[in-house]
Each structure stands twice: as structure tokens, then as C-alpha cells.
Amino acid sequence: MTETELLKLIQGGENIQVEFKKSTTEITKDVYDTVCSFSNRDGGTILLGVKDSGEILGVAPDAVDRMKKDFVTSINNGQKINPPLYLQPETCAVNGRTLLVIQVPSGSQVCRHHGRIFDRNHEADIDITDNSDLVYQLYARKSGSYFVNKVTRFQMEDLRPDLIERARAMTASRTANHPWKSLSDEELLRSAGLILKDPERQIEGITLAAILLFGKDSTILSVLPQHKTDAIFRVENVDRYDDRDVIITNLLETYDRLIAFGQKHLSDPFVQEGVQSVSARDRILREICSNSLAHRDYSSGYVAKFVIERDRLYTENANRSHGHGALHLSSFEPYAKNPPISKVFREIGLADELGSGMRNTYKYTKLYSGGTPEFIEGDVFRTVVPLAPVAVEKVGPKDGTQVETQVRTQVETQVTLANQILAFCAAPRSKAEIAEHCGYKNTKGFTKRYLRPLLDQGQLQMTIPDKPRSQHQKYVAIKKATPGN
């Protein structure tokens, strides 16, 4: 690595693939934690002789050879690093000082340091040994197989024949002589790779992918209780939501409900592509919804989200990442996260070839809002589509009855919440406790809208009135005097 490359790396600071270690005379224990976490994640570069702040200290010249020998001996020791790694530190000079550079590739197996498992998160090495969910997800990332290919003991009667018939009809509408048209339900599933044989247990059966696509809701709940998609419209009531649809069903009907939710809350302005008018809104919804469903990590308990806000639409879903950070149209390499689900989506017309979703989202977002979408890879995959103000505006006049109803509803909500706060504050409570109890995250807006009026009305008082901004400040309801006292 050249001096220019190293200086650029140091100037960029620590991140998920770069770590600085002060080690000037000896290899410290935390160096091996980082080696382990880099191997378990996406690989990275360790610079010995650099402080966390980026200040270049350098390694003591008389300690270089000994440190290199100690490092190589340790990482080849199965009792210390398991499985052993074969790495060689590189000696480099920067600004007249000597650095040791260790480049760690991503390993094919889960790596342990003294029996502990470390994973990389931003610029920290996290010990995940005792977190069974994170360890499971790590093994899943390292596994050459796909979670949705797991063979279950469920039978054909645990699936919905109407959904299989729907898939058959959708393929036939796109291709007149599609092979699925003449296949039985079981033959169709075999053709799509949804019935497999487990080589370890020596049993054949329908896979998790088949259950996700065509299963009854009760079947899905029994094998994947964490499967859920939360659709939220949050424009007026930014603390909670204006509309919501919690979707716990098969992927085909989940797709339908997500599309319907988006169409319900997003306007569809006239857009022309060439000489034809197109629905840019529907094209965007198709791409981001199918992408979220086809490439989601279904082994994770992370709740997938589809959220419409005033200035953006975004989706979030658990992900088996192949890197971290923003993806760029000119350089990204698509990976199939759930091939059997992607195959069915392509056959029935809900998706196209791998990678086309990103290109189409770029194209139609430009036409829809003039903005540029973002695709952010990580353990949680995020797609963010900017919206123009007109996209979420409600059209049509509001008559007096509507306005009166809205005002009455707001007043009733405020009174109900005020009573809830006073009851909760029978004992002194902090602002954060009150907001959490009422389901609010934004304490600043919550204070202005609800706490301040109660304080001004004398129904609530501070426990430290002389220091209203004290970090120990709490609020307590003022008990009303009963008649005769």
C-alpha cells in the first residue's frame, strides 16, 4: 500500500472497514478482536501505530520484527484464533514514521477469538457471543445455503390452492404457452424449486419459500412468527401516524396491500415517457415493494417497514448484506438474496431481471419528483425515494362538517391524553417516562403540545420548579382538594 493511499485512508477516519490501533511496541489484545470482527464481516484494514483520532505515532523501529512475528504466531494458533488465519503484516512508511498494515479478508467461516465471536458495527468490534439472534444471523451470512430453502414437514394441504392458481394465471397472461399452465400444483412447486430434499435429514418437503409465497396465514405464523410488514402514512401526525396497515400474510397478498396503500396516499400526476403517458408512481411502487419482499432476510426478527412521509417514501427490511453504504447505479453488483422467491416474482411479472429494480427506480423517480433515490446496503437495507410536496397533498375542498369533525376529534384526543398524563403522574415522573407512556418519541413537541398546557393550567407541577431545565426534573399531578377540606 502506497503512502498516498495510507494518508487517504487515515484522513477518512475509522469506519466499518478501517481500524486504527495505537500499538507502538506490542500487539494489544484488541487487535485480535478486530481481526476476528473483520473476518466475520466484510474484511478490512488495520493500521498499527495510529491513534483513534488519526494521529500518526508510528511503530517503534526496534519492535517491528518482533510484533510481526508475534502477530503471525498468534493468528496461526487455533487455541487463540479459530479457524486459524494466514495473514502477513506489511511494513509501510508514512510521514517518516513506520506503520504496520494488516489487511483482513472476509472469511468463509465464523471466526472466534479465545472462544468469543466478534462482529463489526460501524467503527466498533462487538462481542455477540451471548446474543443468539446475532450469532444465528452471522452463521446464516456465512452459510452457502439460503434460509428460505429450508425444508419443512408441511404438506400441500398447508398451502392455498387459490394462490397457486393465481400464480399460474399470471404467468399465462404474460406467456401464452408457459410451462406452468399445464403442470399440477405439486409439479409447479417442483419446477420453481419450492419442493426440495434435505440432504442431512433425508426428508423431502415444501420449503419456507413455498410457505411464504402460497401458505395459509396459520402455516406462515407457525414457521415464521416474526414475519410482518408495517405500512405507515405519517404526514400530519408525525409523532404517531395518520394511517397504518400491519400486514401479516403471504407475499402475493402482502404485495397487493402495499401497492394499494401507496396508491391510496400518493398522488399520480401526469408523466410522459417518450410519446406515452405512464404512471411513474405505480412503477416506483412496483419496484420497491417487490425488492423489499424478494430480497428480505426472513430469518431476522426485524419488522419490515413501508413508510410515506411528507418529503419521502422509504422501505426498510432485514438483509444479508454483501457490503455497507450507499449503492451507486454505475458500480453496484446485484446479488440474489432469495433465488426461489425472486424466480416466482419474475415468472408472474412482479419483478424483472436482477438489478433492473434499481435502474427503474432511478428512472421513474426522476420523472415523478425530479429527485434521486438512495439505496443503502447494510444489515438493514433501506430504499429512500424523495417526494415532491404535491405527492402527499390532499385534494378537494373541506366542507364545514369535515373541519368541525376534525377539530372535535383533536380536542377529544387532547383531553384524553391530558387525563392519561395526570393519572400517570400521580407519582413524580420524568418527561421521557411520560412521553414513552403516551407513545411519543419527540419529547420537545410533546412538551409544547401537552405538558406545557397542564403546567400553565395548574394541573401539573415540577418537582424542581427553581430549575426547570434540570436533568433530574420530574412532574407530578396536583391533587384537587375535596369539598369540606
N, C-alpha and C positions, 0 to 999 in steps of 0.2 A: 504494500500500500504506500503510495507516494505521500510526501509531506503536505502537498496541496490538498489531497483527498482527506488526510487526517485532520488538517486545520478546519476544513469544511464540516467534517463530522463533529468536531468539538464545538464549533460555533453553533451547530444545530441543537446542541444540548442532549440530555438523556431522553430516551423515548422507549417505545416497546422493543426496539431492536438495537439500541445503543446503551451501554452502561459504562460509567466511569468508576474506577477504583483508585483510592489513594495509594495503595500498596507500593511503597518505595524501597523496602528492604526485605519484605517477605510476602508470601501469598496468604492473604487472610481467608478465614473460613467462608465469608460471604461471597467470595469469588466463585466457589464451587456451587453455592446456591444459585448464582446467576447462570453458570454453565448448565445446570440442571433445568432451570426455567426456560432458557433459550432453546435447549434441545427439545423440550416438551411443547414449545410454541412454534414460532416461525424462524428460529435461528436468530443470530445477532452478533454484534461485535463488542468485545470487552476491551477497554483501554486501561492498562495498569500504569500508574504514575500521573493520574489526572484526578483532581478533586471533583466532588459533585457539582460544584459551581462552574466547572470548566477550566479552572486554573491549572496550568501545566506545571507539575512539580518535577516530573521525571523519576526514573528508577535509578537507584544508586548503581553506578557502573560496576562496582566490585560485587554486586549482588545479582546481576543479570543472569549469569550462567547457573548459579545455584537455584534461583527462582524458577528458571525454565526447567531444570531437572526435577525440582520438587513438584511442579505442576504436572509434567508428563507422567511421573511416577504415580501421583495420586489418581489421575483420571483413568489410568490403566489398572487400578486396583479395584476389583469387583466388590471388595468389602466397603469401599468408600463411594464410588460411583458405579451404579448398576443400571443397565449394562455398561461395561467399560467403554470409554470414548477414546478415539485416537486423534488427538489434536496436538498441534505444534505451535507454541507462541512465536510470533515474528518480532524481531527487534527493529525498531524504526526510530529515526531522529526527527524531532520537531523543535524548532527554535533553539537548537543546540542542546536539547535535552533528550535523553533516551526513554522511549516508551516501549512497553511490551503489548503487542496487539494479538488478541485471541479471537479468532473467527469461529463461531459455533454454528454448524448447520442444524437444520431441523431434523430430529431423529425419527426413525420409523417405529421405535418402541418407546414406551413410557420410561423416563429416566428418574432414578432416585438418588438422593444424596444422604448417606447414612440412614437409609430406610425411609426418608421423608420425600414426599413428592412436591415439587415446586412448579408453579405456573407463572407466566409473565403477564402483568396487568399494568398498562401504561409504562411507568418507569420503575416499577416495584416488583420484587420477587415474592410471590405469595405462597405460603405453605398451605396446600389444600388437602393434605393427607387425611384429615379428620372430617372433611366435607364430602360425604359420599356422592352427592349430586355432581359436584365439580370433577371429582375423580372419574365418575362414570362418563361424563361428557368428554374428558380428556382421552380415555380409552376408546371412546366412540370415534374421536377425531383421528386417532392413530390406527384404528381398525381399517382393513381394506374392504370390509363389507359395509352394507348400508342398513341402517336401523330399520327402515320400512320394509326390508326384505326378510325380517324375522318371521319364521313360520309359526303359526298359531294352531291350536287344536279346534278352532271353529270350523263349521261346515257351511255348505252352500245355503242352507236354510237360515243361517245367521245374516245373510245379505239380503238386500232388497231387489227382487227381480225387476221392479219398475225402473230402478236406476240403471241397471244393466241394459234394459231395453231402450232407455233414453240414450245411452251412450251409443248403442247400435244404430239408432235412428239418426243421431247427429253425424256419425261417420258416413252413413248412406247419403245424407243430404249434401255432403261435400264431395263424395266419390261414389258414383252410381254402383260400381261393382266392387265395393270394398269387401275384403275377405270376411270381416266380422258379420256381414249381413247374413251369411249362410251358416254361421257357427252357432252351436248351442251355447248356453250361458257358461258352462264349465270350459268348453273349448275356447271361448273368447278370453276367459281369465288366464288360461294357459298360454294363449297366444300373446297376451300382454305381459307375461311374466309375473302374474299375480297368484299363481299356484306353483310352489317350489317344494323341493325336498331338502330337509335339514340334514346335512351330512353327519353331524355329531349325534343327533338323537335318532336318526334314521326314520323320520316321520315325514309324511307329505301332507301339505295343507295350504290353506289360503294365507296370504301374508298380511302384515299390518297395512301395507299399501292398499290391498283389496278392501280391507275393512274401512279404511279412511275414505276411500272413493265410493264404495257401494254398501257399506254396512248400515245396519239398523242403529238408531241412536243408542239403544241399550247395549249393543255389542261394542260400539265405539267407547262408551263410558266405562265398560268393564276392562278394556285393554289399555286405553289411553285417557284416564280420568282428567289429565291436565290439558286435554285438547280444548281450546276455546279461542275465539276471535272476538275482540271488543271493538265495535264500531261506534265512534263518538263524534257528535257535531257540537263544537264549542265556539260560539261566536259572541252571543250576548252574555251568557253566564259563564265567564271564563274560570271561575273557581270550581264549578262542577261541570255541567253540560246542558245543552239545550235539547238534545235528543240522543238516544243511545239504543243500540241493538246488541245484546250479548248473544253470540251465535255459537251454539254447541251442536253441531250436526255434521253430516258428511260433506266432503269437499265440493261436490257439484252444487248442492243447495247453499252451502256457505258462499260460493262464488256468486250465485244468483242474488243472495241477500246483500252482499257487499256492493254489487253493481247497483241494485235498487236503492240502497242507502245513499250512494254517491249521486245518483240521478235525482233523488228527492231533494238534495240540499245544494247541488251545484247547478248554476245556470248553463245553458247550452247555446252560446252565441253563434251567429253565422260565421262559418270559417270556410274558406275556399282553398282547395288543394288542386292546383292546375286549373282546369275548367269545371271541376266538380265540387259541390259543397259536401263537407264531411262533418261528422260530429267529433271534434277534437276531444271533447270531454269524455265521450264513450270510449274512444281509442286509448286514452290515458288510463281510464279506469280498468279496461280490459288488461292492459299490460301490467299495471302494478298489483292488481288483485291476483291474477294468475301467477305472477312471480312470487308473491308472498305465500301462496298456497303450495306451489310446486317445489319451492326450494327451502321450505322451512325445516328446521331441525325438530322433529316431533318427539325426540327423546327428552327435550327440555321442558321444564315447567313454566317457562317464561310465557306470559299471556301475550299473544299477538295483538297488535293494535292497528286500527284504520281510523285516522283522526282528521277531521276537517276543521281548520281554524280560519280566522278572518283573512290571513295573508298566505296561508299554505295548507297543503294536504300532505300528510305523511303516513307511512306504514312502518311498523317495527315488527320483527319476528326473530326468534332464536335461529342461530345459524352455525353451521360447521364451516368456520372461516378458513380461507386459503390466503390470508393476508390481513392487513389492517390499514384503515384510512380510506380516503375518497378514491373511488374508481373513476378513471377517465376513459372516455369513448375511444380515444386513439390508441390506448395501450392495454386496456383490460383484457384478461383471458377468462372466458366463461368456463365454469365447472358445473357439471350435473350433480346436484345435491341429492335428489331422489329420482333416479332414472325411470323407475316404473311409473311414478305419478306423472312425470314430465311426458312420458310416452303417451299415456292416455289423454292428457291435456292436448297434445299435438294432434292426435288422431281425431278427437272430437271437435277440434277447432278453437279451443280456448287459449292456445299458445302456438307459437311458430318455432322455428329452429332456435337452438341455443344461442343466446346473445342478442337476438332480434328485439327482445323486450326493452333493453336499454336504448338501443338505437331509435326505436319507435317512440319511446317516452321523451327522448330529447326532441325529436322531430315535432311531435304534436304539442308539447309544452310550449315550444316557440310560437306555434300557431294560436294556442289557447290563451296564454298570458304574456308571451314575449320574454319569459324568464328562462332560466337554465336549471334543470332538475339536478339533484345531488343523489349519489348512490354511495353509501358509506359502509364498508365491509368491516366486520368485527364479530364478536360472539353474538351480538345483536345486529342484524342487518337493517339499515334504515334507508328508505327512499323518501326524498323530500321534493315535492312539486310546488313551486311558488304559484300563488293565485293572484289575479287582479281583483280589485275591490268589488267589481261587478259580479264576480263569480258566486259570492255568498249573499248578495243583497236580496231582500225580499221585495217582490214586485207587487203592484196593485195597491189601491188606496185602502187605508184602515178606517172603517166606519166608527161612529161613536161607541157602539156596543163593544167592539173589539178593544178599543182603548180603555173603556171602563172596566172590562173584564180583566185586562192585563194589570191595570192599576190595583184593582181589588185583590188579585192573586198575589201581587208583590207585597201589598200591605199585610195580607194574611200570613205570608211566608215570614215576613219580618217579625210579626207579633209572635208567631210560633217559635221562631228561633230565639227571640228575646226571652221567652218563658223557659226555653230549654237551657239557656245560659244561666239564668237566675237559679234554676233548680240545681244545676251542676256546681254552681259557686256557693252552695250552702257552706262548703268548706273552702278555704283560700285555694285558688288555682292560678297557675301561670298563664300568660297569654297563649303560649304554644299548646298547653294542655287543653285550653278552651277551644282553640281553633281546631285541633285534632278531633276533639269530642264532637264538634259540629260538622266535621268532614271537609274542612278548609285547609289549604296549604299556604295560601298567601296571607300571612298574618297582618301585613300592612293594610291591605284592602279590607280585611275582616275587622280590624280595629276601627277604621274610619266608618264602616257601614253599621257595625253592631255594638262594639264595646263603647265607643265614644258617646253615642246617644244615651246609653244606660247610665254612664257616669254623669253626664250632664243632667239627667232626669233624677239623679239621686237614688237610683235603684241599685247601683253597684258602686263600690268604693275601693280605693287602692290600699294595700296594707302598708305601703311606704309612701304616703302622699307627698312628703317633702322631696322625694327623689323619684319623680315619675318615670325616669329612664333607667332606673336601677335594674341590673340583671337579676336581682332577687325579687323584683316586683311581682306581687300577686294581686288577685282581685277576689272580692268576697261580696255576696249579696247582702243588702241591708234589710234586716228583718223589720217588717211593719209592726207597729205597736197594736196590740189587740184592744178593743173597746173595754173601758173600765180600768186600764192600767195607767 
